[in-house]
Amino acid sequence: MSELKISKKQEQEKLTVFIGGRIDTGTSARLGDEVRESLDGITDLGLDFGEVSYISSSGLRVILSLHKTMAAKSGRLTV
């Protein structure tokens, strides 16, 4: 089973999400859900993949989806 570690740091309207482990079919939905539930009032989202060892295509889809979510609210996503 894949392990995914997620921690968040919010400073006013900026949220930084620190991610570790593997982002694959088994963990990508959890990543998307955990980030989306924290986006109220956020205009600047940062994703820190410094501890990620693998990202599958399903993980890339989550990142693209988060980009679209932020763009729709005139926010930004940085990696």
C-alpha positions in Angstrom: 0.0 0.0 0.0 1.2 3.5 -0.9 1.9 6.0 1.8 1.2 9.7 1.4 2.1 12.4 3.9 0.4 15.7 3.8 0.9 18.7 6.0 -0.4 22.3 5.5 0.7 25.7 6.5 -1.6 28.7 6.1 -0.6 32.3 6.3 -3.6 34.6 5.6 -4.7 33.9 2.0 -1.7 31.6 1.2 -1.8 27.9 1.8 1.3 25.8 1.4 0.8 22.0 1.2 3.9 19.8 1.9 3.6 16.4 0.4 5.7 13.3 0.9 5.7 9.8 -0.4 4.0 8.5 -3.5 1.2 10.1 -5.4 -0.4 7.3 -7.4 -3.8 5.8 -8.2 -4.3 4.8 -4.5 -3.4 8.2 -3.0 -4.1 10.9 -5.6 -7.8 11.2 -4.6 -6.9 11.7 -1.0 -4.5 14.5 -2.0 -7.1 16.2 -4.1 -9.7 16.0 -1.4 -7.5 17.2 1.4 -6.3 20.2 -0.6 -9.8 21.2 -1.9 -11.3 21.1 1.6 -8.8 23.8 2.7 -9.3 26.2 -0.2 -12.0 28.5 1.3 -10.5 32.0 1.3 -7.2 30.9 -0.3 -6.0 32.9 -3.3 -2.4 31.5 -3.4 -1.8 27.8 -3.3 1.7 26.3 -3.1 2.4 22.6 -3.5 5.8 21.5 -2.1 6.8 18.1 -3.7 10.2 18.1 -2.1 9.6 14.7 -0.4 7.7 13.0 -3.2 9.3 10.0 -4.7 6.8 9.3 -7.5 3.9 11.0 -9.3 1.6 8.9 -11.6 -0.7 10.3 -14.3 -3.6 10.3 -11.8 -1.4 12.5 -9.5 -0.8 14.9 -12.4 -4.5 15.1 -13.1 -5.0 16.2 -9.5 -2.5 19.0 -10.0 -4.1 20.1 -13.2 -7.5 20.1 -11.5 -6.2 22.2 -8.6 -4.7 24.6 -11.1 -8.1 25.0 -12.8 -9.8 25.4 -9.4 -7.4 28.2 -8.5 -7.7 29.9 -11.9 -11.5 29.9 -11.7 -11.3 32.0 -8.5 -8.5 34.3 -9.9 -6.0 32.6 -7.7 -2.6 31.0 -8.4 -0.9 27.7 -8.0 2.8 27.4 -7.6 4.8 24.2 -7.4 
